[in-house]
Amino acid sequence: MRIEILGSGCANCKLLAERTAEAARELGLEANISKVTDYQDIVSRGVMSTPGLVVDGVVKSQGQVPSVVAIQRMLGCSRAEQG
């Protein structure tokens, strides 16, 4: 699974990266999490408000920092599915 955090590196971008890593870890997912900070690259994906969360090339969230549980849902899993 390829996960990208889009943003300038602000506090919300860092928080989204932390929550995303936690969500993937709790679900036991193998995920490659990278950060995209180039403004032109971010805009070319249709993201106008950061931070953005992209999973396997699909924008899942922008302009907010979802909870760990919400991110797990975006990753296609939930805690209920794990147990």
TORKOL-4160 file (C-alpha; in steps of 0.2 Angstrom, whole numbers, padded with zeros to 4 digits, m for minus):
83
<pt num="1" X="0000" Y="0000" Z="0000"/>
<pt num="2" X="0007" Y="0017" Z="m0005"/>
<pt num="3" X="0002" Y="0032" Z="0006"/>
<pt num="4" X="0006" Y="0050" Z="0003"/>
<pt num="5" X="0005" Y="0064" Z="0015"/>
<pt num="6" X="0003" Y="0081" Z="0005"/>
<pt num="7" X="0008" Y="0097" Z="0013"/>
<pt num="8" X="0021" Y="0109" Z="0017"/>
<pt num="9" X="0027" Y="0101" Z="0033"/>
<pt num="10" X="0016" Y="0111" Z="0045"/>
<pt num="11" X="0010" Y="0105" Z="0062"/>
<pt num="12" X="m0006" Y="0097" Z="0054"/>
<pt num="13" X="0004" Y="0088" Z="0041"/>
<pt num="14" X="0015" Y="0081" Z="0054"/>
<pt num="15" X="0000" Y="0076" Z="0064"/>
<pt num="16" X="m0008" Y="0067" Z="0049"/>
<pt num="17" X="0008" Y="0058" Z="0046"/>
<pt num="18" X="0009" Y="0052" Z="0064"/>
<pt num="19" X="m0010" Y="0047" Z="0064"/>
<pt num="20" X="m0008" Y="0038" Z="0047"/>
<pt num="21" X="0007" Y="0028" Z="0053"/>
<pt num="22" X="m0002" Y="0023" Z="0069"/>
<pt num="23" X="m0018" Y="0018" Z="0059"/>
<pt num="24" X="m0007" Y="0007" Z="0047"/>
<pt num="25" X="0003" Y="m0001" Z="0062"/>
<pt num="26" X="m0013" Y="m0005" Z="0072"/>
<pt num="27" X="m0020" Y="m0013" Z="0056"/>
<pt num="28" X="m0004" Y="m0023" Z="0053"/>
<pt num="29" X="m0003" Y="m0016" Z="0035"/>
<pt num="30" X="0013" Y="m0015" Z="0026"/>
<pt num="31" X="0013" Y="0003" Z="0020"/>
<pt num="32" X="0025" Y="0014" Z="0012"/>
<pt num="33" X="0022" Y="0032" Z="0019"/>
<pt num="34" X="0030" Y="0047" Z="0010"/>
<pt num="35" X="0028" Y="0065" Z="0011"/>
<pt num="36" X="0025" Y="0076" Z="m0004"/>
<pt num="37" X="0029" Y="0095" Z="m0001"/>
<pt num="38" X="0031" Y="0101" Z="m0019"/>
<pt num="39" X="0016" Y="0114" Z="m0021"/>
<pt num="40" X="0014" Y="0110" Z="m0040"/>
<pt num="41" X="0014" Y="0091" Z="m0037"/>
<pt num="42" X="0000" Y="0094" Z="m0023"/>
<pt num="43" X="m0011" Y="0105" Z="m0034"/>
<pt num="44" X="m0009" Y="0093" Z="m0049"/>
<pt num="45" X="m0018" Y="0080" Z="m0039"/>
<pt num="46" X="m0033" Y="0092" Z="m0036"/>
<pt num="47" X="m0028" Y="0095" Z="m0018"/>
<pt num="48" X="m0032" Y="0114" Z="m0014"/>
<pt num="49" X="m0031" Y="0112" Z="0005"/>
<pt num="50" X="m0018" Y="0103" Z="0015"/>
<pt num="51" X="m0014" Y="0092" Z="0023"/>
<pt num="52" X="m0020" Y="0079" Z="0010"/>
<pt num="53" X="m0020" Y="0060" Z="0012"/>
<pt num="54" X="m0018" Y="0050" Z="m0004"/>
<pt num="55" X="m0019" Y="0031" Z="m0004"/>
<pt num="56" X="m0013" Y="0021" Z="m0019"/>
<pt num="57" X="m0015" Y="0037" Z="m0030"/>
<pt num="58" X="m0033" Y="0041" Z="m0023"/>
<pt num="59" X="m0036" Y="0057" Z="m0013"/>
<pt num="60" X="m0045" Y="0051" Z="0003"/>
<pt num="61" X="m0044" Y="0067" Z="0013"/>
<pt num="62" X="m0039" Y="0085" Z="0012"/>
<pt num="63" X="m0039" Y="0101" Z="0023"/>
<pt num="64" X="m0042" Y="0091" Z="0039"/>
<pt num="65" X="m0033" Y="0079" Z="0051"/>
<pt num="66" X="m0045" Y="0064" Z="0053"/>
<pt num="67" X="m0045" Y="0053" Z="0068"/>
<pt num="68" X="m0035" Y="0036" Z="0068"/>
<pt num="69" X="m0051" Y="0027" Z="0066"/>
<pt num="70" X="m0057" Y="0037" Z="0052"/>
<pt num="71" X="m0040" Y="0034" Z="0043"/>
<pt num="72" X="m0041" Y="0016" Z="0046"/>
<pt num="73" X="m0058" Y="0016" Z="0037"/>
<pt num="74" X="m0049" Y="0026" Z="0023"/>
<pt num="75" X="m0036" Y="0012" Z="0022"/>
<pt num="76" X="m0050" Y="0000" Z="0018"/>
<pt num="77" X="m0050" Y="m0008" Z="0035"/>
<pt num="78" X="m0058" Y="m0006" Z="0053"/>
<pt num="79" X="m0054" Y="m0013" Z="0070"/>
<pt num="80" X="m0070" Y="m0023" Z="0069"/>
<pt num="81" X="m0064" Y="m0031" Z="0053"/>
<pt num="82" X="m0048" Y="m0036" Z="0062"/>
<pt num="83" X="m0056" Y="m0045" Z="0077"/>
